[in-house]
Amino acid sequence: MEGFECADPYVERLLEGFSFLAARVQLKLDAQYPVFTQHLLEMIYPHYLAPVPSMAVVQLQPDPKESALATGYTVARNTALRSLIAQDDRTACEYRTAHDVALWPLELSEAKYFETPAALAAAGITIPAGQLVRAGLRLKFTVTSGVQANMLALDRLPVFIAGADELPKRLYEQLLGNAVGYSLRVSDGSGSNSVWYDASQIHSRGFDDSEALLPYTERSFSGYRLLQEYFACPERFLFAEFTGLRVPLARSRGNAFEITVLFDRSVSRLHNAVDASNFKLFCTPAINLFPRRADRIHLQQGKTEYHILADRTRPMDFEIHSVSAVEGFGDRQEPEQRFQPFYGCDERTWHSGQSAYYTIRREPRLLSARQKQRGARSSYIGNEVFIALVDSKEAPYSTQLRQIGMRLLCTNRDLPLQMPVGKSKTDFEIDTGAPVQSIRCVAGPTKPRAPVATGETAWRLISHLQLNYASLLSDGNDGGAAALREMLTLYCDEFDASTRRQIEGV
């Protein structure tokens, strides 16, 4: 209006009023974009709306004094591990394991990489006829606690590949990409005996849904979970598992055996760089994500939205990852009404006559006056979650209920960043009575991340929809590779230069 001159003041006021009205409409539209994108993503990609919890790889060190180890003791997936409480904290971080871990009286005593066939021959390693072999890796294992190898009902042996920089990735590529096969060497009383297995007996771990860290619904493609977990904690996939050990070990007459993996490609950088510290037994990925009941919320007439708190006494120590169930309570203690997620229902729910639903809304947590003055305890602030009860038309739900209770999946917000890792005899404690001496964090813990579906990223995520119809295969002008790179950038940390370079290399 500054550059426009109007002789009629009434017309000028009319134009000003129209401008203010248009600006107000635009502000309202802009304010509704996050609501629209949240609801749309809740239907098609709900995993983008939840924060990414802290992850780690932990090693369970068996107690050699426990007799239960001789027959193998399995620490089941989803076992709770609680961290030691850091100074000035009141809450222990709770992690849940992703893999079943079988504990045995077993140690990895030596690891050596041979970069040439001549080095393999000098070490007394026989190359099977007809196999093209350029390098090899020998792992020596010792059975402890006075147990013989033939007493172990051991058929599968997973190892975690540890180390700094690029070494674990190169070892992983050798074991899962360049392996010709492996030999298992045992002592059978009359000398040593070797059994040859092809590369199909060496397996990766962490890719199956039964070993997932992040929870995914049927509405989400599991491949997106793998991408999300990889960019959050790449070490969670650095596992290799040797299978088919039971029969040869049963014929053993000693307390030691060797596994020698042969490769069709040699990596000179691994020469003299590999030792036993690069391979760790009895490891599993773990995630700071656990079920918890929220404090009950008292319903009030005229109020349509409520703040969900996992613990009113320690609100900063818990963050809501997702809502698993919502129940309404009247005068009795038994739940009288179960609410379904409004944007997560399938066709059967809509046709079942269900009339009670809930919607959730996430907002970035605001700093308190004290935090603004003294600073937050870490760089991760987190989000807050609000719930609204609605009917089948998304109108406020009319009810005589007095309270609602919720089952949640929670994280410890930024507390994993305060964990005293490596400062005590153990980093975690276990409640199951397993024969475990200590639990060490061998990778991580990683920093938790806020939901990726915020701001402009939300619209980029919605554009993910076109990948259901557009091929990622190259069309000769780098179109497929460009689409793949664009998709991968949705999952990586924009401040992580290493993962950025990986994506640019596609």
Summary of the structure (lengths in Angstrom):
residues: 506
radius of gyration: 28.4
end to end distance: 50.3
largest distance: 112.5
contacts: 1493
relative contact order: 0.18
helix: 29%
strand: 30%
